[in-house]
Amino acid sequence: MSVSSDRSERRIALAAVAGAHGIKGELRLKLFSDSADSMAAHHQLYVGGVARRLLSVRDSGKMAVARFEGISDRSAAEALRGSLVEVDRAQLPPLEEGEYYHADLIGLPAVDGHGSAVGTVTAVENYGAGELLEIEQPDGKRSLIPFKDDIADVVDGRIVLDPEFLA
Protein backbone atom coordinates (compact mmCIF):
# COMPACT_ATOMS: atom_id res chain seq x y z
CA MET A 1 0.00 0.00 0.00
CA SER A 2 1.36 3.41 -0.74
CA VAL A 3 0.46 5.60 2.18
CA SER A 4 1.84 9.09 2.59
CA SER A 5 4.78 9.38 4.97
CA ASP A 6 2.85 11.53 7.44
CA ARG A 7 0.64 8.50 8.16
CA SER A 8 3.68 6.49 9.27
CA GLU A 9 4.53 9.24 11.78
CA ARG A 10 1.14 9.05 13.52
CA ARG A 11 0.32 7.57 16.85
CA ILE A 12 -1.97 4.57 16.94
CA ALA A 13 -4.61 4.27 19.67
CA LEU A 14 -4.44 1.00 21.58
CA ALA A 15 -7.12 1.84 24.16
CA ALA A 16 -9.30 4.54 25.69
CA VAL A 17 -9.41 5.37 29.39
CA ALA A 18 -12.81 4.34 30.75
CA GLY A 19 -12.10 5.62 34.27
CA ALA A 20 -10.24 4.93 37.48
CA HIS A 21 -9.79 1.50 39.07
CA GLY A 22 -9.33 1.63 42.83
CA ILE A 23 -7.59 4.44 44.69
CA LYS A 24 -3.93 4.03 43.64
CA GLY A 25 -4.12 5.58 40.16
CA GLU A 26 -4.84 2.49 38.08
CA LEU A 27 -6.81 3.07 34.88
CA ARG A 28 -9.65 0.99 33.45
CA LEU A 29 -9.06 0.73 29.71
CA LYS A 30 -11.33 -0.10 26.79
CA LEU A 31 -8.97 -2.04 24.53
CA PHE A 32 -8.99 -1.69 20.76
CA SER A 33 -7.20 -5.05 20.44
CA ASP A 34 -7.92 -8.60 21.56
CA SER A 35 -5.99 -8.49 24.84
CA ALA A 36 -3.72 -6.48 27.08
CA ASP A 37 -0.73 -8.41 25.69
CA SER A 38 -0.40 -6.05 22.73
CA MET A 39 -0.11 -3.12 25.11
CA ALA A 40 2.29 -4.94 27.47
CA ALA A 41 4.85 -5.15 24.65
CA HIS A 42 5.38 -1.37 24.91
CA HIS A 43 7.12 0.26 27.85
CA GLN A 44 6.36 3.84 26.84
CA LEU A 45 2.92 4.91 25.72
CA TYR A 46 1.10 8.21 25.41
CA VAL A 47 -1.82 8.75 27.78
CA GLY A 48 -3.83 11.82 26.89
CA GLY A 49 -0.93 12.95 24.70
CA VAL A 50 1.67 12.73 27.50
CA ALA A 51 4.49 10.15 27.29
CA ARG A 52 4.27 7.77 30.25
CA ARG A 53 6.06 4.58 31.23
CA LEU A 54 3.75 1.56 31.50
CA LEU A 55 4.31 -0.08 34.88
CA SER A 56 1.78 -2.90 34.57
CA VAL A 57 -1.27 -4.01 32.61
CA ARG A 58 -3.64 -6.95 33.06
CA ASP A 59 -6.82 -8.21 31.44
CA SER A 60 -9.98 -7.61 33.44
CA GLY A 61 -12.92 -9.16 31.63
CA LYS A 62 -13.66 -7.14 28.49
CA MET A 63 -11.41 -4.34 29.71
CA ALA A 64 -7.87 -4.01 31.03
CA VAL A 65 -6.42 -2.36 34.09
CA ALA A 66 -3.13 -0.49 33.74
CA ARG A 67 -0.77 1.46 35.94
CA PHE A 68 1.39 4.26 34.51
CA GLU A 69 4.24 6.23 36.01
CA GLY A 70 3.08 9.63 37.28
CA ILE A 71 -0.55 8.63 37.89
CA SER A 72 -0.70 7.83 41.59
CA ASP A 73 -4.22 8.45 42.85
CA ARG A 74 -7.85 8.11 41.87
CA SER A 75 -8.27 11.82 41.08
CA ALA A 76 -5.40 11.78 38.58
CA ALA A 77 -6.81 8.61 37.01
CA GLU A 78 -10.36 10.01 36.77
CA ALA A 79 -9.04 13.18 35.14
CA LEU A 80 -7.87 11.02 32.21
CA ARG A 81 -11.32 9.52 31.51
CA GLY A 82 -11.93 9.59 27.76
CA SER A 83 -8.23 10.01 26.92
CA LEU A 84 -6.53 7.75 24.40
CA VAL A 85 -3.63 5.42 25.17
CA GLU A 86 -1.42 5.55 22.08
CA VAL A 87 1.88 4.27 20.72
CA ASP A 88 4.09 5.72 18.02
CA ARG A 89 3.22 4.07 14.69
CA ALA A 90 6.91 3.22 14.17
CA GLN A 91 6.85 1.02 17.31
CA LEU A 92 4.24 -1.35 15.86
CA PRO A 93 5.20 -4.53 14.02
CA PRO A 94 5.22 -4.47 10.22
CA LEU A 95 2.06 -5.72 8.54
CA GLU A 96 1.56 -8.41 5.95
CA GLU A 97 0.28 -7.58 2.45
CA GLY A 98 -3.38 -6.60 2.64
CA GLU A 99 -3.28 -5.73 6.37
CA TYR A 100 -3.83 -2.17 7.62
CA TYR A 101 -4.01 -0.31 10.86
CA HIS A 102 -7.28 1.63 11.07
CA ALA A 103 -5.32 4.87 11.37
CA ASP A 104 -3.78 4.15 7.96
CA LEU A 105 -7.25 4.12 6.37
CA ILE A 106 -8.78 7.16 8.07
CA GLY A 107 -8.45 10.22 5.87
CA LEU A 108 -7.95 8.29 2.63
CA PRO A 109 -9.93 9.62 -0.32
CA ALA A 110 -12.70 7.37 -1.61
CA VAL A 111 -13.30 7.15 -5.37
CA ASP A 112 -15.54 5.12 -7.66
CA GLY A 113 -14.21 2.69 -10.27
CA HIS A 114 -13.66 5.57 -12.73
CA GLY A 115 -11.57 7.57 -10.24
CA SER A 116 -14.26 10.16 -9.48
CA ALA A 117 -14.21 11.40 -5.88
CA VAL A 118 -17.09 10.15 -3.74
CA GLY A 119 -15.84 11.07 -0.26
CA THR A 120 -13.31 10.45 2.49
CA VAL A 121 -12.86 7.65 5.03
CA THR A 122 -13.71 9.14 8.43
CA ALA A 123 -13.79 6.00 10.61
CA VAL A 124 -13.39 2.24 10.63
CA GLU A 125 -15.96 0.28 12.66
CA ASN A 126 -16.42 -3.37 13.51
CA TYR A 127 -19.67 -4.52 15.07
CA GLY A 128 -18.72 -8.20 14.89
CA ALA A 129 -19.56 -9.08 11.29
CA GLY A 130 -16.48 -7.53 9.69
CA GLU A 131 -14.99 -4.12 9.21
CA LEU A 132 -17.00 -1.21 7.88
CA LEU A 133 -15.64 2.02 6.45
CA GLU A 134 -17.49 5.22 7.25
CA ILE A 135 -17.40 7.40 4.14
CA GLU A 136 -18.25 11.08 4.37
CA GLN A 137 -19.55 12.30 1.04
CA PRO A 138 -19.00 15.87 -0.22
CA ASP A 139 -22.53 16.86 0.90
CA GLY A 140 -21.71 15.78 4.48
CA LYS A 141 -23.81 12.61 4.35
CA ARG A 142 -22.11 9.56 5.88
CA SER A 143 -22.44 5.92 4.88
CA LEU A 144 -21.04 2.68 6.25
CA ILE A 145 -19.79 0.27 3.61
CA PRO A 146 -18.26 -3.19 4.02
CA PHE A 147 -14.46 -3.23 3.78
CA LYS A 148 -14.44 -6.28 1.52
CA ASP A 149 -12.84 -7.13 -1.81
CA ASP A 150 -14.74 -5.74 -4.81
CA ILE A 151 -16.80 -3.47 -2.53
CA ALA A 152 -13.99 -1.33 -1.10
CA ASP A 153 -10.36 -1.91 -2.02
CA VAL A 154 -7.18 0.01 -1.18
CA VAL A 155 -5.48 0.97 -4.44
CA ASP A 156 -2.59 3.45 -4.64
CA GLY A 157 -3.43 5.18 -1.35
CA ARG A 158 -7.15 5.53 -2.13
CA ILE A 159 -10.27 3.50 -1.38
CA VAL A 160 -11.85 2.39 -4.64
CA LEU A 161 -15.45 1.51 -3.84
CA ASP A 162 -18.65 0.41 -5.46
CA PRO A 163 -20.90 3.50 -5.17
CA GLU A 164 -23.98 1.26 -5.06
CA PHE A 165 -23.11 0.67 -1.38
CA LEU A 166 -23.36 4.38 -0.50
CA ALA A 167 -26.79 4.89 1.04
Secondary structure, DSSP 8 states (H G I E B T S, - for coil): ----HHHHTSEEEEEEEEEEETTTTEEEEEESSSSTHHHHT-SEEEETTEEEEEEEEEEETTEEEEEETT--SHHHHHTTTT-EEEEEGGGS----TT---HHHHTT-EEE-TTS-EEEEEEEEEESSSSEEEEEE-TTS-EEEEE--TTTEEEETTEEEE-GGG--
